[in-house]
Amino acid sequence: MLSRTADHLFWMARYMERAENTARMLNVGYETSLLPQSADMAEQDWRGLLSISELTGSFAESYSEISARNVMDFMVRDASNTSSIGACLRAARENARAVRGALTTEVWETQNQTWLEFNRLLRAGAFERDPGEFFEWVKFRSHLSRGVTLGTMLQDEALHFIRTGTFLERADNTARLLDVKFHALSAEYFGAGNIKESQEVDFYHWSAVLRSVSGFEVYRKVYRNVIRPERVAELLILRADMPRSLAACMNEVMLNLGVLANEQSAETLRQAGRLRADLQYGSIDEILATGLHAYLTHFLDRVNDLGAGVSRDFLVPMAA
């Protein structure tokens, strides 16, 4: 396969997954903002979301106040934000259009219709009327895109590049989503392995985090007890049977990279295998003892390095 074609397929998948995960992060913030809390705590939550997404500086250039409405507007449709949901859906559609010959008609039409419907919904005021429902629509279109891709495309290199892009992006975003919540917590919750009970109201915050990754029912099935921060972290980091966990994502990345392997990808495969092994044999107690924020930050650095390796070995070389 031509490296340029592979590049478009890889980034089409990444941008669609990024749009979904941005919607998931915003939904966490939106649902949390509806809970009883001080104005300072509410601002801290939105500021944390911008910080984890590395958008604090860009946001400050256009908005003078950090508020729920401003942050959501910036991350949904602001043209100056290249990571907004709108920008991601547009980029996914443009990458799909560039390689229409490598896609089935159903895959292309799904990408194209998502972009057109997104603009129609914005013009109709759907986002302002019910942000939660709007974010659910974004998630549904991403689910539809993956389902159509798996259900109609030949299982050749094109599909494996799409899947690699999807799960690299998902791993990145799951780690960021976890960090949005955990980084804001005081060290008293996670101190040298002595984890204190959260206050009763915090149940709703953890529920929002779990629902944002479709993990609320999964948590109840796996742990069968009250929602505890350390168990949420374990589920979303180490449980390979949880579809959006870091472990599950890296299993899929390894599976697809193994099929795509060429004579120059040995180091990238080694990095991916090492990262998967660390998750496979990791312990949540060890992770919490060394600091969850530091662990997630290091994980994000390794995923970024892995993405750069994929680009170097298979795709159009990235600009220096």
N, C-alpha and C positions, 0 to 999 in steps of 0.2 A: 504494500500500500504506500502511496506517496505520502511523504511526511506532512505536506500541507493539508491533505485530506484528513490524516489522522489528527492533526492539530485542531482543525475545525470541529471534528467529532468530539474530541476530548473536552474542548472548551464549551461547546454546546451543552454537554451534560453538566459541566461544572457550574455554568451560569444558571441553568434551570434548578439545580440543587441549591445553589446559593440563594436564589429568590425564595425558595421554600423555607430554607433555614432562617433567612431574615424575617420572614413572616412568623416563624415559630418564636424567635427571640422577641419580636415586637408583641406577640400575643402574650408572652410571659409578662412583659412589662405592663401591658394594658390590663390584664386580669389582676395583677398585683396592685395596680394603681386604684382599683375599685375597692380594695380592702381598707379598713380604718388604719390610718397612719398619719404621721406628722408631715408637714410640707417639706421639711428638711430631708426626711427619709425618702419621700417620693422623688425629690430632685436627685438624691444620691443614687437611687435605682436607675433613673434615666441617664445620669452622668456615667454610671458604670457601664451601661449598655453601649454608649458612644465610645468609651475608653477601650472596652474589649474589642470592639469592631474597628478600632484605630481610626475613628472619624471625628474625634474631639476638635481638632484644628479646623477641619473642613466645615464642621457645623458652626463653629464660632465665626467664620467668615460671612455667614449668611443670617445668623440668628443671634440676638442679644440675650435671650432668656432660654434656659433649659426647662422645658415643660413637656407634658405628654403630647400635646397637639403639635408642638414644633418638632420634636424628635421624630414622631411618627410621620409627619409630612415630609421631613428631610429624608427619611429612610424608605419611604414608599414611592415618591414621585418627583422629588427635587432633581431638576436636570443637572445641577452642579455636582451631584453625588453619583459618581460612577458605580457605586456599590448599592444603589437603591434598588428596590424590587423592579421598578419600571426599567431601569438601565440594564438589569440582569436579564429580564424577559426580552428586551430588545436585542441584546447581544446574543442570547440563545437563538433567537429567530434569525439574525443575520448570519451566524455561523451555520445554521441549518440550511439557509438559502444558498450559501456558498458551495455546499456539497449535496445538493438535492439528489444527484445521481447515485449517491452512496446510501440514501435513505429510502425507505418505502414511502408510498404516497400517504399512508396513514400517519407516519411519524412527522412528515413535513406539515401536513394539514393541522395536526395537533399543535405544533409549535407556532404556526402562523395564526391559527384561530385564538390561541392564548394571548398573543400580543394584541390582536384586534379587539378582543373582548375586554382586556385590561383597560384599554383606552376608552372603550364604551362605558365601562363601569365608573371610571373616574369622571367622565363627563356627566353621567347620570347622578353623581353624588353618593354612590354606594359606600364609598370609604368613610365619608363624614357621617352617614346615617348609622352605620354599625361596623366599626373597625374589626370587631371579632369575626363577624360573618365574612368580611372581605378577606381577612387573613386565612380563613378556612377555605375560601375559593382558591386562593393562591396555592395552598397545600394540595387541594384536589386536582388542580391542573398539573402539578408536578407529579402526583401519583398517576394521573392519566398518561402523562408523557412516558413514564417508566414502563407502565403496563403495555402501552402500544408498542414501545420499542422491543420489549421482551417477546411480545406476542406475534410480531410481524416480521422482524428482521432475521436474516440469516445469521447463524451463530459463527461468524467469521471474525477477522481482525477488527472490522468496523465496530461490531458490538462490544468487543473486549476493550477498545479504547474508550467507548462510551461508559462502560461499567467502571473502568479505572478512574475516569474523571469524576463520576458520581460518588464513589466511595472515598476518594481522597478529599473531596469537598465536604462530604458528610462528616468524616473524622474531624476535620478542621472546625467545622461549625458546632459539632457536639461538644468539643473541648471548650470552645468559646462560650457556648450556652451555659455549661457548668460553671465556668469561671465568673460569669455575670452574677450568679447567685452566691457562690462560695467565697469569692474574693472580698465581698462586702461584709462578710461575717467577722465578728471579733475573734481574736485568737483564743478566747476562752472556750469556744466551741470545739476547737481542734488543738489542744495543747498536749504535746508529748504523749499522744495516745489516750488521754483522759477526756473523753467526749461527754459533755454535759447535755442534759435534756434541753431541747428547745422549748420556748414558751408555747403555750397552747395555740396562740394565734398563728404561729409559724407553720402549723400544719397546712394552712391554706397556701402559703408561699411554696412549700415543697410540692404540694399537689399541683400547683400551676406549672412548676418546672417539669414534673412527670408527665402531665397532660400535653405539654408542649412537644414532647418526643413520643407521644402515644404510648407512654409507659405506665400510666396509673394502674390499669387493670393488670398489667404484667407484674408490677411491684407487688400487688396484693396476692397474686398467684404464687410468686416466688417466695416472699418473706412472710406473708400471712400475719403481719403485726402492724403496729403503728408506724407511720412514716418517720424514719430516722435519717438524718443527714448522711451518716457514713454508709448506710445501705443504699441511698440514692446514688452516691458516688460509686459504690461497688457495682451497682446495676449498670450504670452508664459508662463505666470504664472497663471493667474486667469480665462482665458476663457476655460470652460469645453467642449465647442464644437470645440476646436482646438485639433486635435488628439495627438499632441506631447507636449501639455502644461502640466505643473505640476498638474493642477487640473484634467485634463483628465486622467493622469496616476494614480493619487491616487484614482479616482473613480473606475478604473479597479482593482487596488490592493485590495480595500475594497470588491468589488464584488466577487473576486476569493477567498480571505481569508475567507469571510463569508461562502462560500460553504465548505471550507476545515476545518473550526473551529473544535477544539477538546477540551477536558476538561482542557488542560493546556495552551491554546492560548488566554485566556481572556485579558491578559495584552497587548499582541501584537495587538489584534484587537482594544483595547482601544487607543493605540498609533496611529494606522493607522486611526481610526475614528477621533481623535483629529486633526491630520495633514490634513485630508480631510476637516474637518469643518473650519479650519483656512483659507484654500484656498477658500472654498465655500463662506465664509462671509468676505473675505479680501477686502481691498481697495488699489488700486495702489498708491493713494496719501499717505496713511499711510506707505506703504512699502518704497516709495522713501524718505519720510521725515525721516525715521529712518535709511536709508542707504541700498541701494540695495545689495552691496557686503556683508554686515553683514547679511542681510536677507537670501541670497543664501547660505552663509557659514553655517548658522544655519539650513537651510533646509537640506543641505547635511549631517550634523551631525545626524539629525532626521531620514533621510532615511537610513543611515548606521546603526543606532540603530534598525530600523525596520527590516532591513535585518538580523541582528544578532538575533532578536527575532524569525523570521521565521526559521532560522537555528536551534535555540534552541528548538522550539516547534514541528517542523515537520521533520527536516533533520538530517543528520549525524552530531553529535556535533563537533563544531569547536575546533581546537587545542587551548589549553590554552596559 
